[in-house]
Amino acid sequence: MAATAGGRGSRHGINGAILEAGLGSIGTVLETDTPEAGRRTPDIGNSASGARRIQSWAAGTQEGFPSLDAERLVKRLVARELNLSFVPAPEQRLWRTVVRRKYQLTRNRVRLQNRIESLLEEAHIKLSSFVSDLLGLSAQRMLKALSDGETNPAALAALADRKLHATQEQLCDALGACTELNPVYRRLLGMMLEELRLIDEQIGQLNQEMANLLNRHQDAVERLAEVPGLGVDSAQQIIAEVGATAATFPSAKQLSSWVGACPGEEESAGVNYSHRSPKGNRNMRRILNQAANAAVKAKGTIFEIVYRRMVLRLGHKQTIGVVAHRQCLLIWKVLHDGVRYEERGPAVTKESKQRRTAKMIRQLRTLGYRVEPANPQPPKPT
């Protein structure tokens, strides 16, 4: 009986000593917090309530969780064998909140554009047939005048920019149904345009907020935006997800595994039955997928060469996964080691570098950063 009371079936014997040591290790882990890399906490709980749950499980007072399993969990916790989850620092969590809210607003803007196009199609106005961007400046001017009650197609077509490819005759033909347009359609269109104005205003405010939050890490944003397929907005989202220096991840392979941009392993008896990638961080997977699709279209880059070499054998989807994996490794190198990306593709010229630099400076200034060219060109004499 004495052996039974102090053996494996005991609820208060050896478990009490294990719990005391285990809960102490939880407190030690929770106190480890770095401002940049965030902290890692055990999956079984990182608060006093989690500690009480472990104690109740080990004591056998909570149903559905055997005390033997609790004992094994605590032993693994004491031995520091539990997998730790990545919990960002408070500053980085704020970055994530801002960029994810901006992404939601961007999606709402796309949905609104589709609703506007559906409304115009229902009213027999085929403006999208000749205007590629239905929410561009020319289209917005025409739609605003249409919602205000304009019924002359020629007057509406005259509001288009001169650089628009569509001719005045084509625009008049597309806007011909406005002469008999029901007033209800005009009011609905006005409501949608007002919603569009509010979304654009909020996106502009979030851009300024993000520029202020990442002001200390502007150099990291610029270095990351130089990678083909990425831009200033993508760089901000990546930094918000992994940190300004990616210090949480000791190696590029660990970052790739956390993101879910690496081949999976489902191995049994030495045979790998599946290479399906892990789920990972869905926000980073989305960013890398978009960046990879953009990078393979950049002429003369290494990503275009890799895509053309592998797409015939792997297909488009898997090749995009390969490019996204390489970009993930490159992102860690740029952020962790503080290096700049240098393109060595066949189509790299001084003119192309100048064009990309000018484009990136415009994007940075649009998002609220103050950027000056490193070597400004002197003005030409008149």
N, C-alpha and C positions, 0 to 999 in steps of 0.2 A: 504493500500500500504506500509505503514511504517513497518507493521508487516511482510509483505512478504519480504521486503528488508533485514530485519534482522533475518528472520526465517531460516527454514531448506533449502529453495531454494536459499539462498544467496551464492554467490561465493567468496565474499571478506569480509564478516562480521565476524561471529564467527570463520570461518575457518582460518582466519588470525591469531587469537590468539592461536588457537589449533596448527596450523603449527609451530608457533614460539616456543611453549612449546615442541612440538613433535620433531622438528629438534634439539632442545637443548638436548633432551634425547638421540637422536641418537649419538650426539657428546660425551655424557657421556658414552654410551655403548662402543663406539669405543676406548675411551681412556683406558678402562679396559683391560689390557693385562698382563698376567702372563707369565714368561719365560718357565715354564714347562707345565702348563695345557692348553696353548693356550688361545684363547679368543672366546667369543660367540657374534655373530652379528645378527641383525634382518634379516629375510629372504627377506624383501622388499627392501633392499639396504644398503650398508655400505660405500657409497661414496657420494661426492657432486652431482654427476650425479643422484644418486638415490634420493637424497633430492629434486633436481629440478624436477624429474618426479612426485614425490608426490605433489609438489606445483602446477605443471601444471595440474595434475588430479583434485586436489581440486578446482582450479580456473576454471575448465571446458574447458581449451584450448586444451586439448588432447582428441581426439575422441576415443570412444570405452571403456572409463572408467568413469562411472558416478561420479559426485562430491559427491553424497551421500555415495557411497562406499569408496571414499577417506577419507571422514570425519570419517567414522567408523574405517577405518584402523588407522588413526592418533590418534583417541581416544584410541584405544587398545594399540597403541605404547606408549602413555603417561601413561596409566595404567599398562604398562609392562606386557601385556597379550599376546604378540606375541611370537610364538615359536622361539627359538634362534638356529642357526646352529653352529656346532662345526668347528672352524677355527684353525688349529694347529699353534703353534709358528713357526717362520722361521727355527729354528734349526730342529724341528721335520719334517717340510716339506722337508728339505734336506735329512733327513733319508729316508723318503718315496720315494723320487726320486731315490735314490741309490738302495734300495731293490726292487722297482718295475722294474727298468731297469735290475737288475739281474734276476728277474723272467722272463722277456721277453727273455733274452738271454738263460735261461734254456729251455724255450719252443722252441726256435729256434734250440737248440741242439737236442731236441727230434725229431723235424721235420726232421732235417738233418739225424739223425739215420734211420728214416723210409725211407728217400730217398735213402740212401746207401743200405739198405736191398732190396728195390725194384730194384735198379740197379743190384745188385748181382743176384737176382732171375731171372731177365731178361737175364743175361749172363749165367744162368744155374750153378751158384756157390752157393751151399747150405751150406754156412758157418754157418748161423744162426741156423741150425738144431743141431749143436754140440757145439756151443759157445753161452752161455746165454747172455753175454754182448758183443754186436757187436762193442762197442767203448771201450772195455777194452784194457789192455796193450798187451795181446797176439794177439787179433784180429787186433789191430792197426799195430803191426809189420808185420803181414801177409799181410794186405791190403796195407801197404806202399811198401813192396817188390813187390806185384802184380802190383801196379801202376807204379813201376820203370821198369817193363818189365820182371820179373821173370816168367818162364814158367814151371819150374819143381815143381810138387805138393809135392814131398818129401822134397825139400828144403824149401818150404813154411811151411809145417807141422812141420819142425824142429824148426821153430821160436816160436812155442807155449811154454808156460810155463809148467814145469813139473807137476804143481799142477792141470793143466787142466784135467777134467774128461775124455774128448774124447781121444781115442787112436790115434796113428800115422796113422793106417790104415783107421780109420774113417775120419780123416782130409784129407788124400790123396784122398779118394773117394769123399769128398765134394768139393775139389779143383781141381778135374780132368779136368774140362772144361777150366782151365787156359792155357792149351797147345795150344788151338786154339782160344784164346780170341782176339776179334777185338781190334786194337790199340785205337779206339775211346773210348771204355769202359775204357781202362786204363787211358786215359787223363781225362775223366769225373770223375773217381774215385780219381785221384790226385787232381783235383779241389775241390772235396768235402772234402778230408782230409785236404787241406789247409784252407778251411773255418772252419773246426772243430778246427784246431789249433788256429785260430784267436778267435773263440768264447771262447775256454778254457782260452786263455790268458786274454781276457777281463773280464771273470768271476773271475779269480784270482786277477785282479786289483781291481774289485769292492769289493771282499772279504777283501782286505787290506784297502780299503777306509772305509768300514763299521766298521772294527775293530778300526781304528783310530777315527772315529766319536763317537763310543760308548765306548771309552776307559774309560771315567769317570763312565760309568754305567756297567762295566764288572761284578760286583757282581749281578746286576739284571739279566743279561744274563745267568749267571751260575745258579742262583736260578730257573729261568724259564725253563732252559734246563733240570732240574731234573724231571720235570713232565712227566709221561709216555705218549708216543705219540709225545712229542716235542723233539727238538734237538736244537743245537746252531743256525742253520740257521732259524728255525721257531721262536725261541726266538727273534732274531734280527728283523724279520718281524713284530712280535706282538708289540714289543717296538716301532717300527717306526710308527705303526698305532695308538696306544693308549697312548704312552708316557712311560717314564721310571718308573713312579710311578702311572700311571692312575689317576692322581689328578683331571682331568676334570670330572670324574664320581664319585659322592658322594657315590654311593653304587654299589654293584655287579649287582643288578637287572637293574640299569640304563645302565651299560655297556652291559649287555646281550640284552637289548632292542635296544640299538644303533647298536650293531653288527647284530641283527636279528637272534639271537640264542635262542629266547624264543617263547613259543606258542602265536599265535595271538588271538585277540578278535574281533569278528564281532557280537556284541550284539545288539539285538533289542527286546524291551519288556521283558527283563530279560532272553532271550534265546540266547545262543551263537551258531551262525550258522556256524562258521568256526574257526578252530584252526591253520590255515595256518600262518607260521612265516612271519614277515615283511621282506622287502627286505634288509634293513640295509646296512652295509658296505660289499661289495662283496669280498674285499680282505681278511678281517677277516673271513668271512664265508668260503672262500676257505681254509684258513689255518686251521680253526677248523674242517672242514670236513675231511681233510687229517690227522690231528692229532687224531681225534676220530677213524678213520679206523685203524690207527697204534696202538692206545692205547688198543683197544679190542683184539688185537693179542698178547699183552704182557702177558706172562704167570704169573699167580698169583697176578695180580693187581686188584684193586677194580673195574676198568673199565671193565675188563674181566668178573668179577662176575655180574656186573650190566647188561652187554650185554647178558650173558647166561640166566639171570633171566627174561628178558623182550622181547627177540627176538621172542619167540614163540607166544607171545600175540600181539606184535606191528609190527613184521616184521623187516627186516634189516634196511630199510631206516629210519623209525621213531625211531628205537633204536639208530642209529647213531646220530640222532638229539638230543636225550636225553643225550647221552654221551658228545656231543659237548656243550650242555647247561651247564652240570656240569663242563666241562673243562673251560668254559668261567668264571663261578663263581670262580673257583680255580685260574685262571690267575689274576683276580682282587685282590684276597686275597694275592697272592704271591707278586704282584707289589705294591699294596697300603699299605699293612701292613708290608712288608719287612720280611715275614716269609719264611721258607724253607719247601718244600714238603717232607713229611715223609710217605712212603708206609707202610701200615699195612696189606697187603694181606697175604694169606696163604703160599705163596712160597717165602717169603722174608728171605734170609739168608745172612750171612756175605760175602760169596763168590759172590753172585749175586750183592750185593752192590759194592764190589770191582771191578767186571767186568764192571758195569755201570759207575763207577767213571773213570776207565781207558779209557773207550770208549769216555766219554765226554771230558776228557783231550786231547785225540787225536784230536777230532773235533775242540776244541778251538785252539789248536796249528796249525791245518791245515788252519783255517780262520784268522790267524795272531795274536792271543792273546798269552800273556806270562803267562803260568800257571805252578805252581809247586805243587806237592801233599802236602797235609796238614801234613801228617805223613809219610815221605819217609822211605821206608824199607832199613835197612842197607845192604850192599852187603854181600853175602854169602862168608865165608872164603874158600879159595882154598886149 
